[in-house]
């Protein structure tokens, strides 16, 4: 089963996250199936750059977003189009 979740990158005290499609049983930093975007949490969820076509594809074939990914996607959906990046 595929899960959409964040993979942590960056250095200590300066995190950066990638949104990835990954096997549900894999560790957080294991090899991903596909990279779907990235986000800098220090700038907020509106700084996120996601490939929404691929996210929708993975959800349509049964991929489940994690709780954190779901909340970020909801914030991006509610943000004005000028702030939300594709």
N, CA, C and O atoms as a CHARMM CRD file, in Angstrom:
* protein
*
  344
    1    1 UNK  N      0.84400  -1.18000   0.00000 PROA 1      0.00000
    2    1 UNK  CA     0.00000   0.00000   0.00000 PROA 1      0.00000
    3    1 UNK  C      0.88900   1.24200   0.00000 PROA 1      0.00000
    4    1 UNK  O      1.88700   1.30200   0.71800 PROA 1      0.00000
    5    2 UNK  N      0.52500   2.20900  -0.79300 PROA 2      0.00000
    6    2 UNK  CA     1.30500   3.43800  -0.94700 PROA 2      0.00000
    7    2 UNK  C      0.79000   4.49800   0.01400 PROA 2      0.00000
    8    2 UNK  O     -0.41400   4.63000   0.23700 PROA 2      0.00000
    9    3 UNK  N      1.71800   5.24000   0.57100 PROA 3      0.00000
   10    3 UNK  CA     1.40200   6.31400   1.50800 PROA 3      0.00000
   11    3 UNK  C      2.07500   7.58500   1.00200 PROA 3      0.00000
   12    3 UNK  O      3.21400   7.53800   0.53800 PROA 3      0.00000
   13    4 UNK  N      1.39100   8.71000   1.08600 PROA 4      0.00000
   14    4 UNK  CA     1.97300  10.00500   0.75900 PROA 4      0.00000
   15    4 UNK  C      2.39300  10.64300   2.06900 PROA 4      0.00000
   16    4 UNK  O      1.55600  10.91800   2.92800 PROA 4      0.00000
   17    5 UNK  N      3.68500  10.87800   2.22500 PROA 5      0.00000
   18    5 UNK  CA     4.16400  11.45100   3.48100 PROA 5      0.00000
   19    5 UNK  C      5.41800  12.27100   3.25000 PROA 5      0.00000
   20    5 UNK  O      5.99500  12.26600   2.16300 PROA 5      0.00000
   21    6 UNK  N      5.82700  12.97500   4.29500 PROA 6      0.00000
   22    6 UNK  CA     6.99200  13.83800   4.20500 PROA 6      0.00000
   23    6 UNK  C      8.25700  13.08000   4.57900 PROA 6      0.00000
   24    6 UNK  O      8.26000  12.24100   5.48100 PROA 6      0.00000
   25    7 UNK  N      9.32800  13.39600   3.86300 PROA 7      0.00000
   26    7 UNK  CA    10.65100  12.84400   4.12800 PROA 7      0.00000
   27    7 UNK  C     11.51900  14.01300   4.57500 PROA 7      0.00000
   28    7 UNK  O     11.59500  15.02200   3.87400 PROA 7      0.00000
   29    8 UNK  N     12.17200  13.90000   5.72200 PROA 8      0.00000
   30    8 UNK  CA    12.92900  15.01600   6.28100 PROA 8      0.00000
   31    8 UNK  C     14.30000  15.11800   5.63400 PROA 8      0.00000
   32    8 UNK  O     15.01800  14.12800   5.49100 PROA 8      0.00000
   33    9 UNK  N     14.64700  16.33900   5.24600 PROA 9      0.00000
   34    9 UNK  CA    15.96100  16.66900   4.70900 PROA 9      0.00000
   35    9 UNK  C     16.48300  17.86600   5.48000 PROA 9      0.00000
   36    9 UNK  O     15.82800  18.33700   6.41000 PROA 9      0.00000
   37   10 UNK  N     17.64300  18.36100   5.11000 PROA 10     0.00000
   38   10 UNK  CA    18.18500  19.53800   5.75300 PROA 10     0.00000
   39   10 UNK  C     19.11600  19.17300   6.89000 PROA 10     0.00000
   40   10 UNK  O     19.41900  18.00000   7.10700 PROA 10     0.00000
   41   11 UNK  N     19.56100  20.17300   7.60500 PROA 11     0.00000
   42   11 UNK  CA    20.49200  19.98400   8.71300 PROA 11     0.00000
   43   11 UNK  C     19.78200  20.24500  10.03600 PROA 11     0.00000
   44   11 UNK  O     18.61200  20.62600  10.06600 PROA 11     0.00000
   45   12 UNK  N     20.49300  20.03900  11.10000 PROA 12     0.00000
   46   12 UNK  CA    19.92500  20.24300  12.43300 PROA 12     0.00000
   47   12 UNK  C     19.40400  21.66900  12.58100 PROA 12     0.00000
   48   12 UNK  O     20.09300  22.62600  12.22800 PROA 12     0.00000
   49   13 UNK  N     18.19900  21.80600  13.10000 PROA 13     0.00000
   50   13 UNK  CA    17.51500  23.07500  13.33800 PROA 13     0.00000
   51   13 UNK  C     17.08600  23.79700  12.06000 PROA 13     0.00000
   52   13 UNK  O     16.54700  24.90100  12.14000 PROA 13     0.00000
   53   14 UNK  N     17.30900  23.20600  10.88600 PROA 14     0.00000
   54   14 UNK  CA    16.88700  23.81100   9.61900 PROA 14     0.00000
   55   14 UNK  C     16.26700  22.73000   8.73400 PROA 14     0.00000
   56   14 UNK  O     16.85100  22.34900   7.72000 PROA 14     0.00000
   57   15 UNK  N     15.09200  22.23800   9.11100 PROA 15     0.00000
   58   15 UNK  CA    14.49300  21.13400   8.34400 PROA 15     0.00000
   59   15 UNK  C     13.92000  21.60200   7.01000 PROA 15     0.00000
   60   15 UNK  O     13.55700  22.76400   6.82500 PROA 15     0.00000
   61   16 UNK  N     13.85800  20.66300   6.11400 PROA 16     0.00000
   62   16 UNK  CA    13.23900  20.84100   4.80800 PROA 16     0.00000
   63   16 UNK  C     12.59300  19.50500   4.48700 PROA 16     0.00000
   64   16 UNK  O     13.20500  18.46000   4.71100 PROA 16     0.00000
   65   17 UNK  N     11.38900  19.51200   3.97500 PROA 17     0.00000
   66   17 UNK  CA    10.67200  18.25700   3.75600 PROA 17     0.00000
   67   17 UNK  C     10.34000  18.04700   2.29500 PROA 17     0.00000
   68   17 UNK  O     10.01600  18.99200   1.57500 PROA 17     0.00000
   69   18 UNK  N     10.42500  16.78400   1.85700 PROA 18     0.00000
   70   18 UNK  CA     9.96200  16.37500   0.54200 PROA 18     0.00000
   71   18 UNK  C      8.68300  15.59300   0.70400 PROA 18     0.00000
   72   18 UNK  O      8.55700  14.77400   1.61500 PROA 18     0.00000
   73   19 UNK  N      7.74300  15.83900  -0.16700 PROA 19     0.00000
   74   19 UNK  CA     6.53500  15.02400  -0.21000 PROA 19     0.00000
   75   19 UNK  C      6.81800  13.87100  -1.15500 PROA 19     0.00000
   76   19 UNK  O      7.16100  14.08100  -2.31900 PROA 19     0.00000
   77   20 UNK  N      6.67100  12.64100  -0.64800 PROA 20     0.00000
   78   20 UNK  CA     6.99900  11.46300  -1.44200 PROA 20     0.00000
   79   20 UNK  C      5.87900  10.44400  -1.39200 PROA 20     0.00000
   80   20 UNK  O      5.09500  10.40100  -0.44400 PROA 20     0.00000
   81   21 UNK  N      5.81900   9.62500  -2.42900 PROA 21     0.00000
   82   21 UNK  CA     4.98400   8.42800  -2.43400 PROA 21     0.00000
   83   21 UNK  C      5.92100   7.29300  -2.03900 PROA 21     0.00000
   84   21 UNK  O      6.96000   7.09100  -2.66800 PROA 21     0.00000
   85   22 UNK  N      5.55000   6.55100  -0.99300 PROA 22     0.00000
   86   22 UNK  CA     6.44700   5.54400  -0.43500 PROA 22     0.00000
   87   22 UNK  C      5.62200   4.36200   0.06200 PROA 22     0.00000
   88   22 UNK  O      4.44300   4.51000   0.38300 PROA 22     0.00000
   89   23 UNK  N      6.24200   3.19900   0.12400 PROA 23     0.00000
   90   23 UNK  CA     5.56100   2.02400   0.66100 PROA 23     0.00000
   91   23 UNK  C      5.25000   2.26900   2.13200 PROA 23     0.00000
   92   23 UNK  O      6.08400   2.79300   2.86900 PROA 23     0.00000
   93   24 UNK  N      4.07600   1.89900   2.54600 PROA 24     0.00000
   94   24 UNK  CA     3.60500   2.16800   3.90200 PROA 24     0.00000
   95   24 UNK  C      4.50000   1.55100   4.97400 PROA 24     0.00000
   96   24 UNK  O      4.64100   2.11300   6.06000 PROA 24     0.00000
   97   25 UNK  N      5.10500   0.40300   4.68000 PROA 25     0.00000
   98   25 UNK  CA     5.91600  -0.30900   5.67000 PROA 25     0.00000
   99   25 UNK  C      7.34100   0.21100   5.77100 PROA 25     0.00000
  100   25 UNK  O      8.08900  -0.21700   6.65000 PROA 25     0.00000
  101   26 UNK  N      7.73300   1.12500   4.88700 PROA 26     0.00000
  102   26 UNK  CA     9.09700   1.64000   4.85500 PROA 26     0.00000
  103   26 UNK  C      9.32600   2.68900   5.93300 PROA 26     0.00000
  104   26 UNK  O      8.38700   3.31200   6.42900 PROA 26     0.00000
  105   27 UNK  N     10.59400   2.86900   6.28300 PROA 27     0.00000
  106   27 UNK  CA    10.98300   3.90100   7.24100 PROA 27     0.00000
  107   27 UNK  C     10.81000   5.27900   6.61700 PROA 27     0.00000
  108   27 UNK  O     10.66700   5.39700   5.40000 PROA 27     0.00000
  109   28 UNK  N     10.82200   6.31100   7.43500 PROA 28     0.00000
  110   28 UNK  CA    10.58900   7.67400   6.97000 PROA 28     0.00000
  111   28 UNK  C     11.58800   8.08600   5.88600 PROA 28     0.00000
  112   28 UNK  O     11.20500   8.71200   4.89800 PROA 28     0.00000
  113   29 UNK  N     12.84400   7.74600   6.06400 PROA 29     0.00000
  114   29 UNK  CA    13.87600   8.18000   5.13000 PROA 29     0.00000
  115   29 UNK  C     14.29800   7.08000   4.16000 PROA 29     0.00000
  116   29 UNK  O     15.38500   7.14500   3.58600 PROA 29     0.00000
  117   30 UNK  N     13.45200   6.07500   3.97300 PROA 30     0.00000
  118   30 UNK  CA    13.75500   5.00000   3.03500 PROA 30     0.00000
  119   30 UNK  C     13.58600   5.48800   1.59900 PROA 30     0.00000
  120   30 UNK  O     13.16200   6.61800   1.35400 PROA 30     0.00000
  121   31 UNK  N     13.92100   4.62500   0.67500 PROA 31     0.00000
  122   31 UNK  CA    13.81600   4.96800  -0.74300 PROA 31     0.00000
  123   31 UNK  C     12.34600   5.15200  -1.13300 PROA 31     0.00000
  124   31 UNK  O     11.49300   4.32200  -0.81800 PROA 31     0.00000
  125   32 UNK  N     12.07800   6.25700  -1.82100 PROA 32     0.00000
  126   32 UNK  CA    10.71300   6.57500  -2.20200 PROA 32     0.00000
  127   32 UNK  C     10.39700   6.03400  -3.59000 PROA 32     0.00000
  128   32 UNK  O     11.29800   5.72700  -4.37100 PROA 32     0.00000
  129   33 UNK  N      9.10300   5.91900  -3.88900 PROA 33     0.00000
  130   33 UNK  CA     8.65300   5.52100  -5.21400 PROA 33     0.00000
  131   33 UNK  C      8.72500   6.72400  -6.15800 PROA 33     0.00000
  132   33 UNK  O      9.19400   6.61600  -7.29100 PROA 33     0.00000
  133   34 UNK  N      8.24900   7.87500  -5.66600 PROA 34     0.00000
  134   34 UNK  CA     8.24000   9.09100  -6.48300 PROA 34     0.00000
  135   34 UNK  C      8.27500  10.31700  -5.58000 PROA 34     0.00000
  136   34 UNK  O      7.65500  10.33200  -4.51600 PROA 34     0.00000
  137   35 UNK  N      9.00300  11.34400  -6.01100 PROA 35     0.00000
  138   35 UNK  CA     9.03200  12.62700  -5.31100 PROA 35     0.00000
  139   35 UNK  C      7.92800  13.49600  -5.88800 PROA 35     0.00000
  140   35 UNK  O      7.84900  13.69000  -7.10100 PROA 35     0.00000
  141   36 UNK  N      7.07000  14.02100  -5.00800 PROA 36     0.00000
  142   36 UNK  CA     5.90200  14.78400  -5.45000 PROA 36     0.00000
  143   36 UNK  C      6.00100  16.27400  -5.16400 PROA 36     0.00000
  144   36 UNK  O      5.14900  17.03600  -5.62300 PROA 36     0.00000
  145   37 UNK  N      7.00000  16.71100  -4.42900 PROA 37     0.00000
  146   37 UNK  CA     7.13800  18.13200  -4.13000 PROA 37     0.00000
  147   37 UNK  C      8.02700  18.36100  -2.92900 PROA 37     0.00000
  148   37 UNK  O      8.65100  17.43000  -2.41900 PROA 37     0.00000
  149   38 UNK  N      8.08300  19.61400  -2.47500 PROA 38     0.00000
  150   38 UNK  CA     8.89800  19.95900  -1.30700 PROA 38     0.00000
  151   38 UNK  C      8.27900  21.11800  -0.54800 PROA 38     0.00000
  152   38 UNK  O      7.44200  21.85200  -1.07400 PROA 38     0.00000
  153   39 UNK  N      8.71100  21.27000   0.71500 PROA 39     0.00000
  154   39 UNK  CA     8.16600  22.31300   1.57300 PROA 39     0.00000
  155   39 UNK  C      9.21300  22.73000   2.60100 PROA 39     0.00000
  156   39 UNK  O      9.93700  21.89500   3.14400 PROA 39     0.00000
  157   40 UNK  N      9.27900  24.02800   2.85600 PROA 40     0.00000
  158   40 UNK  CA    10.12800  24.56900   3.91400 PROA 40     0.00000
  159   40 UNK  C      9.20700  24.98300   5.05600 PROA 40     0.00000
  160   40 UNK  O      8.50800  25.98900   4.93000 PROA 40     0.00000
  161   41 UNK  N      9.18000  24.23700   6.18000 PROA 41     0.00000
  162   41 UNK  CA     8.23500  24.54500   7.25500 PROA 41     0.00000
  163   41 UNK  C      8.50100  25.87000   7.94300 PROA 41     0.00000
  164   41 UNK  O      7.60500  26.41600   8.58600 PROA 41     0.00000
  165   42 UNK  N      9.70700  26.39800   7.82700 PROA 42     0.00000
  166   42 UNK  CA    10.00100  27.68000   8.46100 PROA 42     0.00000
  167   42 UNK  C      9.30600  28.83100   7.74100 PROA 42     0.00000
  168   42 UNK  O      9.11200  29.90100   8.31900 PROA 42     0.00000
  169   43 UNK  N      8.93300  28.61200   6.48100 PROA 43     0.00000
  170   43 UNK  CA     8.22500  29.63800   5.71700 PROA 43     0.00000
  171   43 UNK  C      6.72800  29.39800   5.68700 PROA 43     0.00000
  172   43 UNK  O      5.97900  30.22900   5.17400 PROA 43     0.00000
  173   44 UNK  N      6.27900  28.26700   6.23200 PROA 44     0.00000
  174   44 UNK  CA     4.85600  27.96100   6.28300 PROA 44     0.00000
  175   44 UNK  C      4.41400  27.09100   5.12100 PROA 44     0.00000
  176   44 UNK  O      5.15500  26.90800   4.15600 PROA 44     0.00000
  177   45 UNK  N      3.19800  26.55200   5.21500 PROA 45     0.00000
  178   45 UNK  CA     2.70700  25.64900   4.17600 PROA 45     0.00000
  179   45 UNK  C      2.48100  26.31400   2.82100 PROA 45     0.00000
  180   45 UNK  O      2.42400  25.62500   1.80300 PROA 45     0.00000
  181   46 UNK  N      2.35100  27.63300   2.79100 PROA 46     0.00000
  182   46 UNK  CA     2.14800  28.28500   1.50000 PROA 46     0.00000
  183   46 UNK  C      3.43300  28.35200   0.68900 PROA 46     0.00000
  184   46 UNK  O      3.39200  28.72200  -0.48500 PROA 46     0.00000
  185   47 UNK  N      4.57900  28.00500   1.28200 PROA 47     0.00000
  186   47 UNK  CA     5.83600  27.95900   0.53400 PROA 47     0.00000
  187   47 UNK  C      6.01000  26.61500  -0.16400 PROA 47     0.00000
  188   47 UNK  O      7.01100  26.39600  -0.84700 PROA 47     0.00000
  189   48 UNK  N      5.05900  25.73000   0.00100 PROA 48     0.00000
  190   48 UNK  CA     5.14900  24.38600  -0.56300 PROA 48     0.00000
  191   48 UNK  C      4.97100  24.41100  -2.07600 PROA 48     0.00000
  192   48 UNK  O      4.18800  25.19400  -2.61400 PROA 48     0.00000
  193   49 UNK  N      5.70800  23.54500  -2.74500 PROA 49     0.00000
  194   49 UNK  CA     5.59300  23.36500  -4.18700 PROA 49     0.00000
  195   49 UNK  C      5.31200  21.88500  -4.41600 PROA 49     0.00000
  196   49 UNK  O      6.19000  21.04300  -4.22800 PROA 49     0.00000
  197   50 UNK  N      4.08200  21.57300  -4.82400 PROA 50     0.00000
  198   50 UNK  CA     3.66400  20.18700  -5.02200 PROA 50     0.00000
  199   50 UNK  C      3.17300  19.98300  -6.44700 PROA 50     0.00000
  200   50 UNK  O      2.63400  20.90100  -7.06500 PROA 50     0.00000
  201   51 UNK  N      3.36200  18.77900  -6.95900 PROA 51     0.00000
  202   51 UNK  CA     2.82500  18.38700  -8.25700 PROA 51     0.00000
  203   51 UNK  C      1.43900  17.80000  -8.00600 PROA 51     0.00000
  204   51 UNK  O      1.31000  16.60700  -7.73000 PROA 51     0.00000
  205   52 UNK  N      0.41500  18.62300  -8.10000 PROA 52     0.00000
  206   52 UNK  CA    -0.93700  18.21100  -7.74500 PROA 52     0.00000
  207   52 UNK  C     -1.49400  17.13100  -8.67500 PROA 52     0.00000
  208   52 UNK  O     -2.31600  16.32000  -8.24800 PROA 52     0.00000
  209   53 UNK  N     -1.06400  17.10700  -9.93200 PROA 53     0.00000
  210   53 UNK  CA    -1.51700  16.05800 -10.84700 PROA 53     0.00000
  211   53 UNK  C     -1.09200  14.68500 -10.34000 PROA 53     0.00000
  212   53 UNK  O     -1.88500  13.74400 -10.33400 PROA 53     0.00000
  213   54 UNK  N      0.16300  14.57600  -9.91700 PROA 54     0.00000
  214   54 UNK  CA     0.68400  13.29500  -9.43900 PROA 54     0.00000
  215   54 UNK  C      0.09400  12.92800  -8.07800 PROA 54     0.00000
  216   54 UNK  O     -0.14200  11.75100  -7.80400 PROA 54     0.00000
  217   55 UNK  N     -0.14600  13.92200  -7.22700 PROA 55     0.00000
  218   55 UNK  CA    -0.77400  13.65500  -5.92900 PROA 55     0.00000
  219   55 UNK  C     -2.17200  13.10200  -6.14100 PROA 55     0.00000
  220   55 UNK  O     -2.56300  12.12400  -5.50300 PROA 55     0.00000
  221   56 UNK  N     -2.92300  13.72600  -7.03700 PROA 56     0.00000
  222   56 UNK  CA    -4.27000  13.23700  -7.33700 PROA 56     0.00000
  223   56 UNK  C     -4.23200  11.83700  -7.95100 PROA 56     0.00000
  224   56 UNK  O     -5.10800  11.01400  -7.68300 PROA 56     0.00000
  225   57 UNK  N     -3.21300  11.56900  -8.77500 PROA 57     0.00000
  226   57 UNK  CA    -3.07800  10.23000  -9.35400 PROA 57     0.00000
  227   57 UNK  C     -2.88200   9.19200  -8.25300 PROA 57     0.00000
  228   57 UNK  O     -3.57200   8.17300  -8.22900 PROA 57     0.00000
  229   58 UNK  N     -1.94700   9.44800  -7.34600 PROA 58     0.00000
  230   58 UNK  CA    -1.66000   8.46900  -6.28700 PROA 58     0.00000
  231   58 UNK  C     -2.87000   8.26300  -5.37800 PROA 58     0.00000
  232   58 UNK  O     -3.12400   7.14200  -4.93800 PROA 58     0.00000
  233   59 UNK  N     -3.60600   9.31200  -5.09400 PROA 59     0.00000
  234   59 UNK  CA    -4.81100   9.17100  -4.27600 PROA 59     0.00000
  235   59 UNK  C     -5.87100   8.36100  -5.03000 PROA 59     0.00000
  236   59 UNK  O     -6.59300   7.56400  -4.43000 PROA 59     0.00000
  237   60 UNK  N     -5.96000   8.57100  -6.35100 PROA 60     0.00000
  238   60 UNK  CA    -6.96400   7.84100  -7.14200 PROA 60     0.00000
  239   60 UNK  C     -6.66600   6.34900  -7.24000 PROA 60     0.00000
  240   60 UNK  O     -7.58800   5.55200  -7.41000 PROA 60     0.00000
  241   61 UNK  N     -5.41300   5.96200  -7.13900 PROA 61     0.00000
  242   61 UNK  CA    -5.07100   4.53300  -7.21900 PROA 61     0.00000
  243   61 UNK  C     -4.95300   3.90000  -5.83200 PROA 61     0.00000
  244   61 UNK  O     -4.48500   2.76800  -5.70800 PROA 61     0.00000
  245   62 UNK  N     -5.37000   4.61600  -4.79700 PROA 62     0.00000
  246   62 UNK  CA    -5.42100   4.03200  -3.46400 PROA 62     0.00000
  247   62 UNK  C     -4.38000   4.51400  -2.48300 PROA 62     0.00000
  248   62 UNK  O     -4.32900   4.01800  -1.35700 PROA 62     0.00000
  249   63 UNK  N     -3.54500   5.46300  -2.86900 PROA 63     0.00000
  250   63 UNK  CA    -2.56300   6.01300  -1.94200 PROA 63     0.00000
  251   63 UNK  C     -3.24100   6.83000  -0.85800 PROA 63     0.00000
  252   63 UNK  O     -4.20500   7.54700  -1.12500 PROA 63     0.00000
  253   64 UNK  N     -2.74200   6.72500   0.35900 PROA 64     0.00000
  254   64 UNK  CA    -3.34200   7.45400   1.47100 PROA 64     0.00000
  255   64 UNK  C     -2.37400   8.51200   1.98100 PROA 64     0.00000
  256   64 UNK  O     -1.24000   8.18400   2.33100 PROA 64     0.00000
  257   65 UNK  N     -2.79300   9.77300   2.03300 PROA 65     0.00000
  258   65 UNK  CA    -1.92600  10.80600   2.60700 PROA 65     0.00000
  259   65 UNK  C     -1.86400  10.67400   4.12800 PROA 65     0.00000
  260   65 UNK  O     -2.84600  10.29900   4.76800 PROA 65     0.00000
  261   66 UNK  N     -0.70900  10.98300   4.69200 PROA 66     0.00000
  262   66 UNK  CA    -0.59200  10.98300   6.15100 PROA 66     0.00000
  263   66 UNK  C     -1.40100  12.14400   6.70600 PROA 66     0.00000
  264   66 UNK  O     -1.86600  12.99600   5.95000 PROA 66     0.00000
  265   67 UNK  N     -1.56900  12.18100   8.00600 PROA 67     0.00000
  266   67 UNK  CA    -2.36500  13.25000   8.61500 PROA 67     0.00000
  267   67 UNK  C     -1.73700  14.62200   8.37400 PROA 67     0.00000
  268   67 UNK  O     -2.44900  15.59500   8.12700 PROA 67     0.00000
  269   68 UNK  N     -0.42100  14.70300   8.44200 PROA 68     0.00000
  270   68 UNK  CA     0.26600  15.98200   8.21200 PROA 68     0.00000
  271   68 UNK  C      0.12600  16.42100   6.75200 PROA 68     0.00000
  272   68 UNK  O     -0.10500  17.59900   6.48200 PROA 68     0.00000
  273   69 UNK  N      0.26200  15.50500   5.83000 PROA 69     0.00000
  274   69 UNK  CA     0.10900  15.83400   4.41700 PROA 69     0.00000
  275   69 UNK  C     -1.31700  16.29400   4.13600 PROA 69     0.00000
  276   69 UNK  O     -1.52000  17.25400   3.39200 PROA 69     0.00000
  277   70 UNK  N     -2.29600  15.62700   4.71500 PROA 70     0.00000
  278   70 UNK  CA    -3.69200  16.02400   4.52300 PROA 70     0.00000
  279   70 UNK  C     -3.93400  17.44300   5.00600 PROA 70     0.00000
  280   70 UNK  O     -4.60700  18.22000   4.32900 PROA 70     0.00000
  281   71 UNK  N     -3.39500  17.78900   6.16400 PROA 71     0.00000
  282   71 UNK  CA    -3.61900  19.13400   6.69800 PROA 71     0.00000
  283   71 UNK  C     -2.93000  20.19500   5.84300 PROA 71     0.00000
  284   71 UNK  O     -3.48100  21.28000   5.65700 PROA 71     0.00000
  285   72 UNK  N     -1.74900  19.91100   5.32400 PROA 72     0.00000
  286   72 UNK  CA    -1.06200  20.87600   4.46100 PROA 72     0.00000
  287   72 UNK  C     -1.81800  21.05000   3.15000 PROA 72     0.00000
  288   72 UNK  O     -1.94500  22.17000   2.65400 PROA 72     0.00000
  289   73 UNK  N     -2.31800  19.96400   2.58800 PROA 73     0.00000
  290   73 UNK  CA    -3.09200  20.06500   1.34300 PROA 73     0.00000
  291   73 UNK  C     -4.37500  20.86000   1.54100 PROA 73     0.00000
  292   73 UNK  O     -4.79300  21.59400   0.64600 PROA 73     0.00000
  293   74 UNK  N     -5.00000  20.72200   2.69900 PROA 74     0.00000
  294   74 UNK  CA    -6.20500  21.50200   2.98800 PROA 74     0.00000
  295   74 UNK  C     -5.88400  22.98300   3.09500 PROA 74     0.00000
  296   74 UNK  O     -6.64900  23.81600   2.60900 PROA 74     0.00000
  297   75 UNK  N     -4.76400  23.32400   3.72500 PROA 75     0.00000
  298   75 UNK  CA    -4.36000  24.73100   3.84500 PROA 75     0.00000
  299   75 UNK  C     -4.08300  25.30800   2.46300 PROA 75     0.00000
  300   75 UNK  O     -4.46700  26.44300   2.18100 PROA 75     0.00000
  301   76 UNK  N     -3.42000  24.54000   1.59500 PROA 76     0.00000
  302   76 UNK  CA    -3.13400  25.02200   0.24800 PROA 76     0.00000
  303   76 UNK  C     -4.41300  25.18500  -0.56700 PROA 76     0.00000
  304   76 UNK  O     -4.51400  26.10800  -1.37500 PROA 76     0.00000
  305   77 UNK  N     -5.37600  24.31400  -0.36800 PROA 77     0.00000
  306   77 UNK  CA    -6.63900  24.41000  -1.09600 PROA 77     0.00000
  307   77 UNK  C     -7.41300  25.64800  -0.65900 PROA 77     0.00000
  308   77 UNK  O     -8.11900  26.24900  -1.46900 PROA 77     0.00000
  309   78 UNK  N     -7.29200  26.04000   0.61500 PROA 78     0.00000
  310   78 UNK  CA    -8.02200  27.20200   1.13600 PROA 78     0.00000
  311   78 UNK  C     -7.29400  28.50400   0.86600 PROA 78     0.00000
  312   78 UNK  O     -7.89300  29.57500   0.96100 PROA 78     0.00000
  313   79 UNK  N     -6.00100  28.43500   0.52800 PROA 79     0.00000
  314   79 UNK  CA    -5.22600  29.65900   0.29400 PROA 79     0.00000
  315   79 UNK  C     -5.63900  30.30800  -1.03000 PROA 79     0.00000
  316   79 UNK  O     -6.03100  29.61300  -1.96700 PROA 79     0.00000
  317   80 UNK  N     -5.55100  31.63700  -1.10700 PROA 80     0.00000
  318   80 UNK  CA    -5.82300  32.29800  -2.38400 PROA 80     0.00000
  319   80 UNK  C     -4.86000  31.80700  -3.45900 PROA 80     0.00000
  320   80 UNK  O     -3.72500  31.44300  -3.15300 PROA 80     0.00000
  321   81 UNK  N     -5.29200  31.79400  -4.68300 PROA 81     0.00000
  322   81 UNK  CA    -4.49300  31.24400  -5.77000 PROA 81     0.00000
  323   81 UNK  C     -3.18100  31.98500  -5.97100 PROA 81     0.00000
  324   81 UNK  O     -2.21700  31.38700  -6.45100 PROA 81     0.00000
  325   82 UNK  N     -3.10800  33.27000  -5.62000 PROA 82     0.00000
  326   82 UNK  CA    -1.86800  34.02400  -5.79700 PROA 82     0.00000
  327   82 UNK  C     -0.79100  33.55000  -4.82600 PROA 82     0.00000
  328   82 UNK  O      0.39600  33.65100  -5.13600 PROA 82     0.00000
  329   83 UNK  N     -1.17500  33.03700  -3.66000 PROA 83     0.00000
  330   83 UNK  CA    -0.20100  32.57500  -2.68300 PROA 83     0.00000
  331   83 UNK  C      0.15500  31.09900  -2.87400 PROA 83     0.00000
  332   83 UNK  O      1.31400  30.71800  -2.71100 PROA 83     0.00000
  333   84 UNK  N     -0.81700  30.27700  -3.21500 PROA 84     0.00000
  334   84 UNK  CA    -0.57700  28.85000  -3.36000 PROA 84     0.00000
  335   84 UNK  C      0.20000  28.58500  -4.63600 PROA 84     0.00000
  336   84 UNK  O     -0.15100  29.07200  -5.71100 PROA 84     0.00000
  337   85 UNK  N      1.26200  27.80300  -4.49700 PROA 85     0.00000
  338   85 UNK  CA     2.07700  27.46100  -5.66000 PROA 85     0.00000
  339   85 UNK  C      1.67200  26.09800  -6.15800 PROA 85     0.00000
  340   85 UNK  O      1.16600  25.27100  -5.40000 PROA 85     0.00000
  341   86 UNK  N      1.89100  25.87200  -7.40700 PROA 86     0.00000
  342   86 UNK  CA     1.52700  24.60500  -8.00300 PROA 86     0.00000
  343   86 UNK  C      2.63500  23.63100  -7.85300 PROA 86     0.00000
  344   86 UNK  O      2.51800  22.48900  -8.29800 PROA 86     0.00000
